[in-house]
Amino acid sequence: MMEQPTGWRKSRYSSNNTACVEVGALADGAAVRDTKDRAAGFFVADRGQWSAFVSAVKAGRFER
């Protein structure tokens, strides 16, 4: 059985916006799901993948 994520949360900057993603904690990484379609499931990233993603976001690699 797959580990279930805990502590789902979305950015406080998204306020009442429904076009968001939520992040849940896993023992060795994170899970991500669509806020408006939680029943669709989630994808997982291990600790290294999640760290690389967060670093890229902070470095502005995904700015429009």
mmCIF file of the C-alpha atoms, coordinates in Angstrom:
data_MODEL
# 
_entry.id   MODEL 
# 
loop_
_atom_site.group_PDB 
_atom_site.id 
_atom_site.type_symbol 
_atom_site.label_atom_id 
_atom_site.label_alt_id 
_atom_site.label_comp_id 
_atom_site.label_asym_id 
_atom_site.label_entity_id 
_atom_site.label_seq_id 
_atom_site.pdbx_PDB_ins_code 
_atom_site.Cartn_x 
_atom_site.Cartn_y 
_atom_site.Cartn_z 
_atom_site.occupancy 
_atom_site.B_iso_or_equiv 
_atom_site.pdbx_formal_charge 
_atom_site.auth_seq_id 
_atom_site.auth_comp_id 
_atom_site.auth_asym_id 
_atom_site.auth_atom_id 
_atom_site.pdbx_PDB_model_num 
ATOM 1  C CA . MET A 1 1  ? 0.000   0.000  0.000   1.00 0.00 ? 1  MET A CA 1 
ATOM 2  C CA . MET A 1 2  ? 1.289   3.434  -0.929  1.00 0.00 ? 2  MET A CA 1 
ATOM 3  C CA . GLU A 1 3  ? 2.086   5.875  1.862   1.00 0.00 ? 3  GLU A CA 1 
ATOM 4  C CA . GLN A 1 4  ? -0.598  8.543  2.138   1.00 0.00 ? 4  GLN A CA 1 
ATOM 5  C CA . PRO A 1 5  ? 0.504   12.191 2.265   1.00 0.00 ? 5  PRO A CA 1 
ATOM 6  C CA . THR A 1 6  ? -0.289  14.202 5.369   1.00 0.00 ? 6  THR A CA 1 
ATOM 7  C CA . GLY A 1 7  ? -0.670  17.877 6.186   1.00 0.00 ? 7  GLY A CA 1 
ATOM 8  C CA . TRP A 1 8  ? -1.935  19.027 2.786   1.00 0.00 ? 8  TRP A CA 1 
ATOM 9  C CA . ARG A 1 9  ? -1.479  22.780 2.333   1.00 0.00 ? 9  ARG A CA 1 
ATOM 10 C CA . LYS A 1 10 ? -1.466  25.453 -0.342  1.00 0.00 ? 10 LYS A CA 1 
ATOM 11 C CA . SER A 1 11 ? 0.313   28.770 -0.458  1.00 0.00 ? 11 SER A CA 1 
ATOM 12 C CA . ARG A 1 12 ? -1.131  31.481 1.730   1.00 0.00 ? 12 ARG A CA 1 
ATOM 13 C CA . TYR A 1 13 ? -0.680  33.780 -1.282  1.00 0.00 ? 13 TYR A CA 1 
ATOM 14 C CA . SER A 1 14 ? -3.372  31.879 -3.164  1.00 0.00 ? 14 SER A CA 1 
ATOM 15 C CA . SER A 1 15 ? -6.103  32.998 -0.696  1.00 0.00 ? 15 SER A CA 1 
ATOM 16 C CA . ASN A 1 16 ? -9.457  31.891 -2.143  1.00 0.00 ? 16 ASN A CA 1 
ATOM 17 C CA . ASN A 1 17 ? -8.139  31.114 -5.621  1.00 0.00 ? 17 ASN A CA 1 
ATOM 18 C CA . THR A 1 18 ? -9.225  27.640 -6.732  1.00 0.00 ? 18 THR A CA 1 
ATOM 19 C CA . ALA A 1 19 ? -6.606  27.293 -9.499  1.00 0.00 ? 19 ALA A CA 1 
ATOM 20 C CA . CYS A 1 20 ? -3.941  26.069 -7.098  1.00 0.00 ? 20 CYS A CA 1 
ATOM 21 C CA . VAL A 1 21 ? -1.997  23.004 -6.134  1.00 0.00 ? 21 VAL A CA 1 
ATOM 22 C CA . GLU A 1 22 ? -1.582  21.554 -2.668  1.00 0.00 ? 22 GLU A CA 1 
ATOM 23 C CA . VAL A 1 23 ? 1.520   19.909 -1.237  1.00 0.00 ? 23 VAL A CA 1 
ATOM 24 C CA . GLY A 1 24 ? 1.408   17.030 1.212   1.00 0.00 ? 24 GLY A CA 1 
ATOM 25 C CA . ALA A 1 25 ? 4.272   15.627 3.265   1.00 0.00 ? 25 ALA A CA 1 
ATOM 26 C CA . LEU A 1 26 ? 5.719   12.150 2.740   1.00 0.00 ? 26 LEU A CA 1 
ATOM 27 C CA . ALA A 1 27 ? 8.431   10.462 4.784   1.00 0.00 ? 27 ALA A CA 1 
ATOM 28 C CA . ASP A 1 28 ? 10.942  10.921 1.961   1.00 0.00 ? 28 ASP A CA 1 
ATOM 29 C CA . GLY A 1 29 ? 9.536   13.709 -0.195  1.00 0.00 ? 29 GLY A CA 1 
ATOM 30 C CA . ALA A 1 30 ? 6.317   15.421 -1.149  1.00 0.00 ? 30 ALA A CA 1 
ATOM 31 C CA . ALA A 1 31 ? 3.038   14.821 -2.949  1.00 0.00 ? 31 ALA A CA 1 
ATOM 32 C CA . VAL A 1 32 ? 1.271   17.370 -5.160  1.00 0.00 ? 32 VAL A CA 1 
ATOM 33 C CA . ARG A 1 33 ? -2.397  17.487 -6.167  1.00 0.00 ? 33 ARG A CA 1 
ATOM 34 C CA . ASP A 1 34 ? -4.808  19.844 -7.919  1.00 0.00 ? 34 ASP A CA 1 
ATOM 35 C CA . THR A 1 35 ? -6.928  21.769 -5.418  1.00 0.00 ? 35 THR A CA 1 
ATOM 36 C CA . LYS A 1 36 ? -10.042 21.711 -7.600  1.00 0.00 ? 36 LYS A CA 1 
ATOM 37 C CA . ASP A 1 37 ? -9.815  17.981 -8.432  1.00 0.00 ? 37 ASP A CA 1 
ATOM 38 C CA . ARG A 1 38 ? -8.479  16.244 -5.328  1.00 0.00 ? 38 ARG A CA 1 
ATOM 39 C CA . ALA A 1 39 ? -10.149 12.970 -6.318  1.00 0.00 ? 39 ALA A CA 1 
ATOM 40 C CA . ALA A 1 40 ? -7.858  12.739 -9.377  1.00 0.00 ? 40 ALA A CA 1 
ATOM 41 C CA . GLY A 1 41 ? -4.993  11.727 -7.101  1.00 0.00 ? 41 GLY A CA 1 
ATOM 42 C CA . PHE A 1 42 ? -1.504  13.114 -6.709  1.00 0.00 ? 42 PHE A CA 1 
ATOM 43 C CA . PHE A 1 43 ? 2.031   12.711 -7.949  1.00 0.00 ? 43 PHE A CA 1 
ATOM 44 C CA . VAL A 1 44 ? 5.051   12.220 -5.730  1.00 0.00 ? 44 VAL A CA 1 
ATOM 45 C CA . ALA A 1 45 ? 8.599   13.539 -5.746  1.00 0.00 ? 45 ALA A CA 1 
ATOM 46 C CA . ASP A 1 46 ? 11.380  12.102 -3.637  1.00 0.00 ? 46 ASP A CA 1 
ATOM 47 C CA . ARG A 1 47 ? 13.396  14.365 -1.344  1.00 0.00 ? 47 ARG A CA 1 
ATOM 48 C CA . GLY A 1 48 ? 16.047  15.148 -3.995  1.00 0.00 ? 48 GLY A CA 1 
ATOM 49 C CA . GLN A 1 49 ? 13.503  15.902 -6.728  1.00 0.00 ? 49 GLN A CA 1 
ATOM 50 C CA . TRP A 1 50 ? 11.450  18.119 -4.430  1.00 0.00 ? 50 TRP A CA 1 
ATOM 51 C CA . SER A 1 51 ? 14.533  20.005 -3.239  1.00 0.00 ? 51 SER A CA 1 
ATOM 52 C CA . ALA A 1 52 ? 15.655  20.632 -6.843  1.00 0.00 ? 52 ALA A CA 1 
ATOM 53 C CA . PHE A 1 53 ? 12.169  21.879 -7.774  1.00 0.00 ? 53 PHE A CA 1 
ATOM 54 C CA . VAL A 1 54 ? 11.922  24.254 -4.801  1.00 0.00 ? 54 VAL A CA 1 
ATOM 55 C CA . SER A 1 55 ? 15.433  25.594 -5.522  1.00 0.00 ? 55 SER A CA 1 
ATOM 56 C CA . ALA A 1 56 ? 14.478  26.254 -9.143  1.00 0.00 ? 56 ALA A CA 1 
ATOM 57 C CA . VAL A 1 57 ? 11.320  28.114 -8.088  1.00 0.00 ? 57 VAL A CA 1 
ATOM 58 C CA . LYS A 1 58 ? 13.279  30.254 -5.642  1.00 0.00 ? 58 LYS A CA 1 
ATOM 59 C CA . ALA A 1 59 ? 15.866  31.005 -8.349  1.00 0.00 ? 59 ALA A CA 1 
ATOM 60 C CA . GLY A 1 60 ? 13.080  32.313 -10.636 1.00 0.00 ? 60 GLY A CA 1 
ATOM 61 C CA . ARG A 1 61 ? 13.440  29.632 -13.309 1.00 0.00 ? 61 ARG A CA 1 
ATOM 62 C CA . PHE A 1 62 ? 9.662   29.483 -13.773 1.00 0.00 ? 62 PHE A CA 1 
ATOM 63 C CA . GLU A 1 63 ? 8.915   33.205 -13.917 1.00 0.00 ? 63 GLU A CA 1 
ATOM 64 C CA . ARG A 1 64 ? 6.743   34.346 -16.809 1.00 0.00 ? 64 ARG A CA 1 
# 
